[in-house]
């Protein structure tokens, strides 16, 4: 029974729990980095271990694979796919959803990068330090967050292929994150933060669906009127 005056949450209970869990994980990783906890010690242990020197034979392959998390190439490829998907379904929803996800990603991850100013491992100056407020852009890992969001958004839009798409998205996000640690371009905590930051963006997308539907309908209506007037 619907209670008059109650504001209905647009997310399911499970979705809300997932969103809160991702936010809590993100906050916990950030707090661990800021306070210089054991996670920062782990960061240094892995960085000084230099995985790329321990297993150099994997480096050529992983240098190429990490491009799967690079924003420019993956975003462009995904936008092309979303345009094709939208044309096939006769809807602007796919490119609008993907575009919204990319805007949220850039704004949220970019803001935290600027605020923390963390240096990447190869530019670290003080052993044992979290390397914060030095003008760096390490935390959270942009490659990792981008892999989560781009591949996750494609899975979100994949229709009947959503489950298999979600599996591929998880594997790509996991692989890209671990690859950045192997290459020494990010700390372990950067990757943990990137996974959480990307998950938050994906979990926000359902909240934008009403606005996306309104914009899509408005653009379609304007296009119909324009075509009739020609």
Order of alpha helices (4+ residues) and beta strands (2+ residues): alpha-alpha-alpha-alpha-alpha-alpha-alpha-alpha-alpha
